Amino acid sequence: MARREKRPHAIDMYRAITRLRTEEECFAFFQDICSNKEMLAMEQRFRVAQMLEEGKTYLEIQEETGASTATISRVGKVLNEGTGVVADMLEQDFKQERDFGQTQGGTE
């Protein structure tokens, strides 16, 4: 299935997202434009991506998140064949956590 191209009228929404400054603003924005089910689905997919990057198995991910194997597989495909933005973001998060652990005297 081909990915959707950015439509001119949708660009306004993406611009609005880039203006969000805090986690609270971001949460409130998505809470206003998404249903609870949509929010939970996005949050679940992001957690699945984190766990895949951590090297967790499908079974471990399924048990912790409740995600179906189809969802886990779809997220894995995005990490491997997508635009790379989510994978880059997760790598940055991992690096920040590792660096923080090292500055705090951790053994990571």
N, CA, C and O atoms as CSV, one atom per row, in Angstrom:
chain,resi,resn,atom,element,x,y,z
A,1,MET,N,N,0.843,-1.172,0.000
A,1,MET,CA,C,0.000,0.000,0.000
A,1,MET,C,C,0.890,1.238,0.000
A,1,MET,O,O,1.803,1.349,0.818
A,2,ALA,N,N,0.634,2.141,-0.890
A,2,ALA,CA,C,1.431,3.357,-1.003
A,2,ALA,C,C,1.104,4.297,0.153
A,2,ALA,O,O,-0.033,4.375,0.619
A,3,ARG,N,N,2.127,5.000,0.595
A,3,ARG,CA,C,1.940,5.991,1.652
A,3,ARG,C,C,1.223,7.203,1.096
A,3,ARG,O,O,1.357,7.553,-0.077
A,4,ARG,N,N,0.458,7.832,1.972
A,4,ARG,CA,C,-0.238,9.053,1.572
A,4,ARG,C,C,0.762,10.184,1.394
A,4,ARG,O,O,1.726,10.311,2.149
A,5,GLU,N,N,0.519,10.975,0.412
A,5,GLU,CA,C,1.318,12.185,0.217
A,5,GLU,C,C,0.705,13.299,1.047
A,5,GLU,O,O,-0.488,13.272,1.349
A,6,LYS,N,N,1.519,14.275,1.414
A,6,LYS,CA,C,1.005,15.419,2.161
A,6,LYS,C,C,0.084,16.221,1.267
A,6,LYS,O,O,0.456,16.611,0.160
A,7,ARG,N,N,-1.113,16.463,1.751
A,7,ARG,CA,C,-2.078,17.272,1.014
A,7,ARG,C,C,-1.968,18.714,1.500
A,7,ARG,O,O,-1.700,18.951,2.678
A,8,PRO,N,N,-2.173,19.673,0.608
A,8,PRO,CA,C,-2.002,21.083,0.989
A,8,PRO,C,C,-2.766,21.487,2.248
A,8,PRO,O,O,-2.215,22.188,3.098
A,9,HIS,N,N,-4.026,21.061,2.387
A,9,HIS,CA,C,-4.794,21.477,3.563
A,9,HIS,C,C,-4.337,20.760,4.843
A,9,HIS,O,O,-4.622,21.232,5.943
A,10,ALA,N,N,-3.644,19.644,4.714
A,10,ALA,CA,C,-3.158,18.927,5.894
A,10,ALA,C,C,-1.883,19.545,6.444
A,10,ALA,O,O,-1.559,19.361,7.617
A,11,ILE,N,N,-1.162,20.274,5.611
A,11,ILE,CA,C,0.093,20.897,6.040
A,11,ILE,C,C,-0.133,21.791,7.247
A,11,ILE,O,O,0.732,21.879,8.118
A,12,ASP,N,N,-1.272,22.452,7.316
A,12,ASP,CA,C,-1.570,23.335,8.439
A,12,ASP,C,C,-1.524,22.574,9.764
A,12,ASP,O,O,-1.022,23.090,10.763
A,13,MET,N,N,-2.047,21.353,9.770
A,13,MET,CA,C,-2.023,20.561,10.995
A,13,MET,C,C,-0.586,20.232,11.395
A,13,MET,O,O,-0.235,20.331,12.570
A,14,TYR,N,N,0.241,19.846,10.438
A,14,TYR,CA,C,1.627,19.500,10.757
A,14,TYR,C,C,2.402,20.722,11.239
A,14,TYR,O,O,3.252,20.614,12.123
A,15,ARG,N,N,2.112,21.872,10.662
A,15,ARG,CA,C,2.736,23.109,11.141
A,15,ARG,C,C,2.321,23.399,12.575
A,15,ARG,O,O,3.139,23.810,13.397
A,16,ALA,N,N,1.044,23.184,12.869
A,16,ALA,CA,C,0.554,23.408,14.233
A,16,ALA,C,C,1.284,22.491,15.216
A,16,ALA,O,O,1.653,22.921,16.309
A,17,ILE,N,N,1.489,21.248,14.836
A,17,ILE,CA,C,2.178,20.296,15.711
A,17,ILE,C,C,3.596,20.774,16.007
A,17,ILE,O,O,4.071,20.647,17.136
A,18,THR,N,N,4.270,21.318,15.006
A,18,THR,CA,C,5.652,21.765,15.228
A,18,THR,C,C,5.730,22.976,16.155
A,18,THR,O,O,6.801,23.287,16.676
A,19,ARG,N,N,4.608,23.661,16.366
A,19,ARG,CA,C,4.600,24.808,17.274
A,19,ARG,C,C,4.341,24.419,18.729
A,19,ARG,O,O,4.461,25.260,19.620
A,20,LEU,N,N,3.990,23.164,18.979
A,20,LEU,CA,C,3.748,22.726,20.354
A,20,LEU,C,C,5.071,22.732,21.112
A,20,LEU,O,O,6.080,22.231,20.616
A,21,ARG,N,N,5.063,23.301,22.315
A,21,ARG,CA,C,6.318,23.498,23.039
A,21,ARG,C,C,6.525,22.543,24.209
A,21,ARG,O,O,7.664,22.282,24.594
A,22,THR,N,N,5.459,22.027,24.771
A,22,THR,CA,C,5.609,21.183,25.958
A,22,THR,C,C,4.862,19.864,25.778
A,22,THR,O,O,4.016,19.733,24.894
A,23,GLU,N,N,5.185,18.895,26.625
A,23,GLU,CA,C,4.459,17.626,26.600
A,23,GLU,C,C,2.981,17.851,26.900
A,23,GLU,O,O,2.116,17.195,26.319
A,24,GLU,N,N,2.697,18.778,27.804
A,24,GLU,CA,C,1.309,19.060,28.171
A,24,GLU,C,C,0.532,19.621,26.975
A,24,GLU,O,O,-0.600,19.212,26.718
A,25,GLU,N,N,1.149,20.566,26.242
A,25,GLU,CA,C,0.497,21.110,25.042
A,25,GLU,C,C,0.271,20.011,24.011
A,25,GLU,O,O,-0.794,19.930,23.399
A,26,CYS,N,N,1.269,19.177,23.828
A,26,CYS,CA,C,1.177,18.098,22.843
A,26,CYS,C,C,0.050,17.136,23.211
A,26,CYS,O,O,-0.766,16.768,22.366
A,27,PHE,N,N,0.015,16.737,24.478
A,27,PHE,CA,C,-1.038,15.830,24.929
A,27,PHE,C,C,-2.414,16.456,24.728
A,27,PHE,O,O,-3.327,15.804,24.221
A,28,ALA,N,N,-2.566,17.719,25.123
A,28,ALA,CA,C,-3.855,18.397,24.993
A,28,ALA,C,C,-4.270,18.527,23.528
A,28,ALA,O,O,-5.439,18.333,23.194
A,29,PHE,N,N,-3.316,18.853,22.656
A,29,PHE,CA,C,-3.613,18.983,21.228
A,29,PHE,C,C,-4.167,17.672,20.685
A,29,PHE,O,O,-5.219,17.652,20.046
A,30,PHE,N,N,-3.454,16.577,20.943
A,30,PHE,CA,C,-3.905,15.293,20.408
A,30,PHE,C,C,-5.184,14.821,21.088
A,30,PHE,O,O,-6.002,14.141,20.469
A,31,GLN,N,N,-5.355,15.172,22.337
A,31,GLN,CA,C,-6.588,14.826,23.026
A,31,GLN,C,C,-7.776,15.529,22.375
A,31,GLN,O,O,-8.872,14.974,22.295
A,32,ASP,N,N,-7.547,16.755,21.913
A,32,ASP,CA,C,-8.617,17.510,21.252
A,32,ASP,C,C,-8.946,16.969,19.860
A,32,ASP,O,O,-10.109,16.991,19.457
A,33,ILE,N,N,-7.951,16.485,19.123
A,33,ILE,CA,C,-8.245,16.082,17.741
A,33,ILE,C,C,-8.380,14.576,17.536
A,33,ILE,O,O,-8.795,14.134,16.465
A,34,CYS,N,N,-8.035,13.784,18.549
A,34,CYS,CA,C,-8.117,12.325,18.416
A,34,CYS,C,C,-9.109,11.750,19.418
A,34,CYS,O,O,-9.339,12.321,20.484
A,35,SER,N,N,-9.683,10.627,19.061
A,35,SER,CA,C,-10.516,9.900,20.013
A,35,SER,C,C,-9.592,9.190,21.008
A,35,SER,O,O,-8.395,9.050,20.758
A,36,ASN,N,N,-10.149,8.748,22.123
A,36,ASN,CA,C,-9.350,7.999,23.098
A,36,ASN,C,C,-8.736,6.762,22.455
A,36,ASN,O,O,-7.585,6.418,22.726
A,37,LYS,N,N,-9.512,6.096,21.600
A,37,LYS,CA,C,-9.036,4.885,20.929
A,37,LYS,C,C,-7.846,5.200,20.024
A,37,LYS,O,O,-6.878,4.441,19.986
A,38,GLU,N,N,-7.914,6.315,19.298
A,38,GLU,CA,C,-6.804,6.719,18.427
A,38,GLU,C,C,-5.561,7.060,19.244
A,38,GLU,O,O,-4.448,6.692,18.869
A,39,MET,N,N,-5.752,7.760,20.358
A,39,MET,CA,C,-4.615,8.099,21.233
A,39,MET,C,C,-3.956,6.821,21.763
A,39,MET,O,O,-2.733,6.681,21.723
A,40,LEU,N,N,-4.770,5.902,22.252
A,40,LEU,CA,C,-4.232,4.653,22.785
A,40,LEU,C,C,-3.493,3.866,21.714
A,40,LEU,O,O,-2.448,3.275,21.987
A,41,ALA,N,N,-4.029,3.855,20.497
A,41,ALA,CA,C,-3.382,3.122,19.401
A,41,ALA,C,C,-2.017,3.726,19.077
A,41,ALA,O,O,-1.047,2.991,18.890
A,42,MET,N,N,-1.930,5.055,19.008
A,42,MET,CA,C,-0.642,5.699,18.712
A,42,MET,C,C,0.355,5.450,19.839
A,42,MET,O,O,1.524,5.153,19.592
A,43,GLU,N,N,-0.120,5.574,21.081
A,43,GLU,CA,C,0.759,5.338,22.228
A,43,GLU,C,C,1.263,3.892,22.242
A,43,GLU,O,O,2.433,3.635,22.521
A,44,GLN,N,N,0.359,2.954,21.936
A,44,GLN,CA,C,0.738,1.548,21.903
A,44,GLN,C,C,1.779,1.292,20.814
A,44,GLN,O,O,2.766,0.595,21.051
A,45,ARG,N,N,1.568,1.843,19.644
A,45,ARG,CA,C,2.519,1.639,18.544
A,45,ARG,C,C,3.892,2.211,18.886
A,45,ARG,O,O,4.915,1.609,18.560
A,46,PHE,N,N,3.915,3.360,19.535
A,46,PHE,CA,C,5.199,3.944,19.903
A,46,PHE,C,C,5.890,3.066,20.945
A,46,PHE,O,O,7.103,2.867,20.871
A,47,ARG,N,N,5.144,2.541,21.909
A,47,ARG,CA,C,5.740,1.645,22.917
A,47,ARG,C,C,6.253,0.374,22.246
A,47,ARG,O,O,7.324,-0.121,22.599
A,48,VAL,N,N,5.507,-0.156,21.288
A,48,VAL,CA,C,5.956,-1.331,20.540
A,48,VAL,C,C,7.280,-1.020,19.842
A,48,VAL,O,O,8.201,-1.836,19.868
A,49,ALA,N,N,7.376,0.145,19.225
A,49,ALA,CA,C,8.614,0.543,18.541
A,49,ALA,C,C,9.772,0.600,19.537
A,49,ALA,O,O,10.869,0.129,19.238
A,50,GLN,N,N,9.536,1.174,20.713
A,50,GLN,CA,C,10.578,1.223,21.735
A,50,GLN,C,C,11.050,-0.182,22.105
A,50,GLN,O,O,12.249,-0.448,22.190
A,51,MET,N,N,10.097,-1.060,22.318
A,51,MET,CA,C,10.438,-2.417,22.740
A,51,MET,C,C,11.157,-3.193,21.638
A,51,MET,O,O,12.076,-3.961,21.922
A,52,LEU,N,N,10.749,-3.000,20.399
A,52,LEU,CA,C,11.452,-3.646,19.287
A,52,LEU,C,C,12.896,-3.162,19.228
A,52,LEU,O,O,13.811,-3.958,19.018
A,53,GLU,N,N,13.103,-1.858,19.412
A,53,GLU,CA,C,14.458,-1.313,19.401
A,53,GLU,C,C,15.281,-1.837,20.580
A,53,GLU,O,O,16.505,-1.936,20.488
A,54,GLU,N,N,14.616,-2.167,21.677
A,54,GLU,CA,C,15.292,-2.743,22.842
A,54,GLU,C,C,15.619,-4.221,22.644
A,54,GLU,O,O,16.307,-4.827,23.464
A,55,GLY,N,N,15.117,-4.799,21.542
A,55,GLY,CA,C,15.387,-6.201,21.258
A,55,GLY,C,C,14.410,-7.170,21.897
A,55,GLY,O,O,14.689,-8.366,21.980
A,56,LYS,N,N,13.274,-6.673,22.346
A,56,LYS,CA,C,12.266,-7.535,22.963
A,56,LYS,C,C,11.631,-8.434,21.899
A,56,LYS,O,O,11.550,-8.071,20.726
A,57,THR,N,N,11.189,-9.599,22.330
A,57,THR,CA,C,10.526,-10.537,21.426
A,57,THR,C,C,9.067,-10.137,21.221
A,57,THR,O,O,8.505,-9.373,22.006
A,58,TYR,N,N,8.467,-10.660,20.164
A,58,TYR,CA,C,7.053,-10.389,19.913
A,58,TYR,C,C,6.215,-10.799,21.119
A,58,TYR,O,O,5.293,-10.080,21.504
A,59,LEU,N,N,6.525,-11.948,21.717
A,59,LEU,CA,C,5.750,-12.436,22.859
A,59,LEU,C,C,5.866,-11.474,24.037
A,59,LEU,O,O,4.863,-11.167,24.681
A,60,GLU,N,N,7.073,-10.995,24.329
A,60,GLU,CA,C,7.255,-10.031,25.421
A,60,GLU,C,C,6.463,-8.752,25.153
A,60,GLU,O,O,5.826,-8.205,26.053
A,61,ILE,N,N,6.513,-8.286,23.908
A,61,ILE,CA,C,5.813,-7.061,23.536
A,61,ILE,C,C,4.309,-7.264,23.650
A,61,ILE,O,O,3.593,-6.414,24.180
A,62,GLN,N,N,3.844,-8.392,23.151
A,62,GLN,CA,C,2.416,-8.690,23.188
A,62,GLN,C,C,1.914,-8.762,24.630
A,62,GLN,O,O,0.847,-8.236,24.950
A,63,GLU,N,N,2.687,-9.415,25.496
A,63,GLU,CA,C,2.283,-9.545,26.895
A,63,GLU,C,C,2.246,-8.197,27.608
A,63,GLU,O,O,1.334,-7.943,28.396
A,64,GLU,N,N,3.227,-7.325,27.344
A,64,GLU,CA,C,3.265,-6.028,28.030
A,64,GLU,C,C,2.261,-5.032,27.474
A,64,GLU,O,O,1.629,-4.297,28.233
A,65,THR,N,N,2.108,-5.003,26.145
A,65,THR,CA,C,1.304,-3.948,25.522
A,65,THR,C,C,-0.095,-4.380,25.113
A,65,THR,O,O,-0.987,-3.544,24.969
A,66,GLY,N,N,-0.289,-5.664,24.929
A,66,GLY,CA,C,-1.570,-6.144,24.419
A,66,GLY,C,C,-1.700,-5.986,22.909
A,66,GLY,O,O,-2.763,-6.247,22.345
A,67,ALA,N,N,-0.622,-5.560,22.255
A,67,ALA,CA,C,-0.651,-5.372,20.799
A,67,ALA,C,C,-0.727,-6.724,20.101
A,67,ALA,O,O,-0.167,-7.717,20.566
A,68,SER,N,N,-1.424,-6.737,18.985
A,68,SER,CA,C,-1.500,-7.959,18.187
A,68,SER,C,C,-0.178,-8.174,17.464
A,68,SER,O,O,0.614,-7.245,17.304
A,69,THR,N,N,0.051,-9.404,17.032
A,69,THR,CA,C,1.267,-9.670,16.271
A,69,THR,C,C,1.251,-8.896,14.955
A,69,THR,O,O,2.310,-8.529,14.446
A,70,ALA,N,N,0.065,-8.641,14.395
A,70,ALA,CA,C,-0.028,-7.845,13.171
A,70,ALA,C,C,0.455,-6.415,13.420
A,70,ALA,O,O,1.175,-5.848,12.598
A,71,THR,N,N,0.060,-5.836,14.552
A,71,THR,CA,C,0.510,-4.483,14.896
A,71,THR,C,C,2.009,-4.468,15.133
A,71,THR,O,O,2.703,-3.571,14.655
A,72,ILE,N,N,2.512,-5.444,15.862
A,72,ILE,CA,C,3.945,-5.511,16.142
A,72,ILE,C,C,4.727,-5.635,14.840
A,72,ILE,O,O,5.744,-4.967,14.650
A,73,SER,N,N,4.246,-6.489,13.951
A,73,SER,CA,C,4.894,-6.676,12.658
A,73,SER,C,C,4.870,-5.387,11.833
A,73,SER,O,O,5.868,-5.027,11.208
A,74,ARG,N,N,3.736,-4.698,11.834
A,74,ARG,CA,C,3.592,-3.449,11.086
A,74,ARG,C,C,4.566,-2.393,11.622
A,74,ARG,O,O,5.197,-1.681,10.842
A,75,VAL,N,N,4.688,-2.291,12.943
A,75,VAL,CA,C,5.613,-1.331,13.542
A,75,VAL,C,C,7.054,-1.719,13.205
A,75,VAL,O,O,7.882,-0.854,12.922
A,76,GLY,N,N,7.349,-3.010,13.236
A,76,GLY,CA,C,8.684,-3.469,12.863
A,76,GLY,C,C,9.023,-3.111,11.435
A,76,GLY,O,O,10.154,-2.731,11.132
A,77,LYS,N,N,8.043,-3.232,10.558
A,77,LYS,CA,C,8.260,-2.880,9.153
A,77,LYS,C,C,8.540,-1.386,9.020
A,77,LYS,O,O,9.396,-0.984,8.232
A,78,VAL,N,N,7.833,-0.574,9.773
A,78,VAL,CA,C,8.065,0.877,9.749
A,78,VAL,C,C,9.486,1.188,10.214
A,78,VAL,O,O,10.164,2.030,9.625
A,79,LEU,N,N,9.935,0.513,11.265
A,79,LEU,CA,C,11.291,0.751,11.762
A,79,LEU,C,C,12.344,0.363,10.726
A,79,LEU,O,O,13.388,1.007,10.622
A,80,ASN,N,N,12.067,-0.680,9.971
A,80,ASN,CA,C,13.033,-1.168,8.994
A,80,ASN,C,C,12.913,-0.526,7.615
A,80,ASN,O,O,13.915,-0.359,6.919
A,81,GLU,N,N,11.702,-0.169,7.221
A,81,GLU,CA,C,11.471,0.297,5.853
A,81,GLU,C,C,10.788,1.651,5.767
A,81,GLU,O,O,10.487,2.124,4.671
A,82,GLY,N,N,10.539,2.280,6.911
A,82,GLY,CA,C,9.836,3.560,6.915
A,82,GLY,C,C,10.767,4.717,6.597
A,82,GLY,O,O,11.838,4.533,6.019
A,83,THR,N,N,10.348,5.887,6.975
A,83,THR,CA,C,11.122,7.099,6.683
A,83,THR,C,C,12.374,7.218,7.536
A,83,THR,O,O,13.300,7.948,7.184
A,84,GLY,N,N,12.408,6.510,8.649
A,84,GLY,CA,C,13.557,6.567,9.546
A,84,GLY,C,C,13.393,7.551,10.692
A,84,GLY,O,O,14.227,7.585,11.597
A,85,VAL,N,N,12.343,8.348,10.670
A,85,VAL,CA,C,12.164,9.361,11.702
A,85,VAL,C,C,11.929,8.731,13.070
A,85,VAL,O,O,12.542,9.153,14.051
A,86,VAL,N,N,11.063,7.738,13.156
A,86,VAL,CA,C,10.791,7.103,14.445
A,86,VAL,C,C,12.046,6.399,14.952
A,86,VAL,O,O,12.391,6.526,16.127
A,87,ALA,N,N,12.722,5.670,14.095
A,87,ALA,CA,C,13.952,4.976,14.504
A,87,ALA,C,C,15.003,5.975,14.986
A,87,ALA,O,O,15.678,5.724,15.984
A,88,ASP,N,N,15.149,7.097,14.296
A,88,ASP,CA,C,16.108,8.122,14.714
A,88,ASP,C,C,15.735,8.708,16.075
A,88,ASP,O,O,16.601,8.936,16.919
A,89,MET,N,N,14.452,8.947,16.279
A,89,MET,CA,C,13.986,9.493,17.548
A,89,MET,C,C,14.265,8.519,18.691
A,89,MET,O,O,14.708,8.918,19.768
A,90,LEU,N,N,14.002,7.251,18.443
A,90,LEU,CA,C,14.259,6.242,19.472
A,90,LEU,C,C,15.756,6.130,19.764
A,90,LEU,O,O,16.150,5.950,20.916
A,91,GLU,N,N,16.579,6.233,18.739
A,91,GLU,CA,C,18.032,6.185,18.927
A,91,GLU,C,C,18.496,7.376,19.759
A,91,GLU,O,O,19.345,7.224,20.637
A,92,GLN,N,N,17.950,8.551,19.493
A,92,GLN,CA,C,18.296,9.731,20.284
A,92,GLN,C,C,17.889,9.550,21.742
A,92,GLN,O,O,18.647,9.896,22.648
A,93,ASP,N,N,16.687,9.006,21.969
A,93,ASP,CA,C,16.231,8.744,23.335
A,93,ASP,C,C,17.153,7.762,24.034
A,93,ASP,O,O,17.516,7.963,25.193
A,94,PHE,N,N,17.537,6.694,23.330
A,94,PHE,CA,C,18.424,5.681,23.897
A,94,PHE,C,C,19.775,6.302,24.258
A,94,PHE,O,O,20.325,6.024,25.323
A,95,LYS,N,N,20.301,7.131,23.379
A,95,LYS,CA,C,21.589,7.779,23.625
A,95,LYS,C,C,21.496,8.707,24.833
A,95,LYS,O,O,22.404,8.726,25.664
A,96,GLN,N,N,20.415,9.477,24.941
A,96,GLN,CA,C,20.248,10.371,26.089
A,96,GLN,C,C,20.168,9.579,27.391
A,96,GLN,O,O,20.770,9.970,28.391
A,97,GLU,N,N,19.436,8.476,27.388
A,97,GLU,CA,C,19.333,7.639,28.585
A,97,GLU,C,C,20.683,7.049,28.950
A,97,GLU,O,O,21.054,7.014,30.123
A,98,ARG,N,N,21.425,6.582,27.939
A,98,ARG,CA,C,22.749,6.006,28.186
A,98,ARG,C,C,23.696,7.064,28.741
A,98,ARG,O,O,24.403,6.822,29.720
A,99,ASP,N,N,23.708,8.237,28.113
A,99,ASP,CA,C,24.573,9.321,28.582
A,99,ASP,C,C,24.203,9.756,29.987
A,99,ASP,O,O,25.085,10.031,30.800
A,100,PHE,N,N,22.903,9.825,30.289
A,100,PHE,CA,C,22.451,10.211,31.623
A,100,PHE,C,C,22.919,9.179,32.644
A,100,PHE,O,O,23.388,9.531,33.726
A,101,GLY,N,N,22.787,7.898,32.288
A,101,GLY,CA,C,23.231,6.824,33.193
A,101,GLY,C,C,24.722,6.904,33.470
A,101,GLY,O,O,25.162,6.643,34.590
A,102,GLN,N,N,25.501,7.262,32.462
A,102,GLN,CA,C,26.939,7.370,32.647
A,102,GLN,C,C,27.302,8.568,33.516
A,102,GLN,O,O,28.234,8.484,34.316
A,103,THR,N,N,26.589,9.676,33.377
A,103,THR,CA,C,26.885,10.859,34.193
A,103,THR,C,C,26.416,10.689,35.626
A,103,THR,O,O,26.886,11.389,36.523
A,104,GLN,N,N,25.488,9.758,35.847
A,104,GLN,CA,C,25.003,9.501,37.196
A,104,GLN,C,C,25.757,8.370,37.866
A,104,GLN,O,O,25.381,7.930,38.953
A,105,GLY,N,N,26.821,7.894,37.227
A,105,GLY,CA,C,27.621,6.827,37.822
A,105,GLY,C,C,27.075,5.449,37.561
A,105,GLY,O,O,27.479,4.483,38.209
A,106,GLY,N,N,26.150,5.344,36.608
A,106,GLY,CA,C,25.573,4.049,36.265
A,106,GLY,C,C,26.587,3.194,35.509
A,106,GLY,O,O,27.625,3.683,35.062
A,107,THR,N,N,26.271,1.938,35.380
A,107,THR,CA,C,27.173,1.006,34.718
A,107,THR,C,C,26.704,0.692,33.310
A,107,THR,O,O,27.141,-0.299,32.725
A,108,GLU,N,N,25.836,1.500,32.760
A,108,GLU,CA,C,25.301,1.231,31.421
A,108,GLU,C,C,26.313,1.505,30.361
A,108,GLU,O,O,26.028,1.331,29.176
